[in-house]
Amino acid sequence: MEKYTITISDSNFESEVLKSTKPVLIDFWAEWCGPCRMVGPIVDQLAEEYDGKVVVGKVNVDENPSIASQYGIRSIPSLLVFSNGKVEEQIVGAVPKARLQDSLNKYIS
């Protein structure tokens, strides 16, 4: 199975997220987080559906605490929508797929 989501870390955050010419959806998650396990498959589906239009990445907050603290992530799952290197939206908690689609559709030209 092809993987559409990318793993975001301290080393590739700037190149993959801040310098992206496409909108970016980042899922901040952790292994131990129950709601994160509910959102994860939805994020994977979105990555496939929006392939070529949106960059979809995941940040493990336990492995990359500096990114999480830089963006004030206090509860997970948190999903940030970036456009032109800036955070446009923050969605906290396990939300329905349609809510994430609505957010992404605003930034696709």
C-alpha positions in Angstrom: 0.0 0.0 0.0 1.3 3.4 -1.0 1.9 5.8 1.9 0.7 9.4 1.2 1.5 10.9 4.6 5.0 12.1 5.4 6.7 11.9 8.7 7.6 15.4 9.9 10.5 15.9 12.2 12.7 18.7 13.4 15.0 18.1 10.5 12.5 18.3 7.6 9.8 20.7 9.1 11.1 23.8 7.4 11.5 22.3 4.0 8.3 20.2 4.0 5.9 22.5 5.8 7.1 26.1 5.9 8.5 26.2 2.4 5.7 24.2 0.8 4.0 25.7 -2.2 0.9 23.7 -1.4 -1.3 23.8 1.7 -0.1 21.5 4.5 -2.1 19.5 7.0 -0.1 18.4 10.0 -1.4 15.9 12.5 0.2 16.2 15.9 -0.2 12.8 17.6 1.4 10.2 20.0 1.3 6.4 20.2 -0.4 6.4 23.6 -3.2 8.8 22.5 -6.6 7.0 22.0 -8.3 9.8 20.0 -5.1 10.1 17.8 -5.7 6.5 16.8 -9.2 7.4 15.6 -8.0 10.5 13.6 -5.0 8.7 12.1 -6.9 6.7 9.5 -8.9 9.8 8.5 -5.7 11.8 8.0 -4.3 8.9 5.9 -7.5 8.9 3.7 -7.2 12.7 3.2 -3.6 12.3 2.2 -4.6 9.9 -0.5 -7.7 11.9 -1.7 -5.8 15.2 -1.8 -2.6 13.8 -3.2 -0.9 16.4 -5.4 -3.0 19.2 -3.9 -2.2 19.1 -0.2 0.9 17.9 1.7 -0.2 15.8 4.6 2.3 15.0 7.4 2.3 13.7 11.0 4.4 14.9 13.9 4.9 12.5 16.8 5.0 14.9 19.7 7.0 12.6 21.9 9.8 12.4 19.3 9.6 16.1 18.2 8.6 18.1 21.3 10.2 21.3 20.0 7.8 21.6 17.0 4.8 20.9 19.3 5.9 23.6 21.8 6.7 26.1 19.0 3.1 25.8 17.9 1.5 25.7 21.3 0.2 22.2 21.0 -1.2 21.3 24.5 -3.7 18.6 23.6 -3.6 16.0 20.9 -4.7 15.2 18.4 -4.2 18.7 17.1 -4.3 19.3 13.4 -2.8 22.5 11.9 -3.5 23.7 8.4 -0.6 25.8 7.0 -0.7 27.9 3.9 2.4 29.8 2.7 4.3 28.8 5.8 1.7 30.3 8.2 -0.8 28.5 10.5 -4.3 29.2 9.1 -6.3 26.9 11.3 -5.9 24.7 14.3 -8.4 21.8 14.9 -8.2 20.1 18.2 -9.6 16.7 19.0 -11.1 13.8 17.1 -13.2 15.6 14.5 -15.2 14.1 11.6 -13.5 13.8 8.2 -15.9 16.4 6.7 -14.7 19.0 9.1 -11.1 18.5 7.9 -12.2 18.4 4.3 -14.0 21.8 4.7 -10.8 23.3 6.2 -8.5 22.0 3.4 -10.9 23.0 0.6 -10.5 26.7 1.6 -6.8 26.6 0.8 -6.8 24.7 -2.5 -6.8 27.0 -5.5 
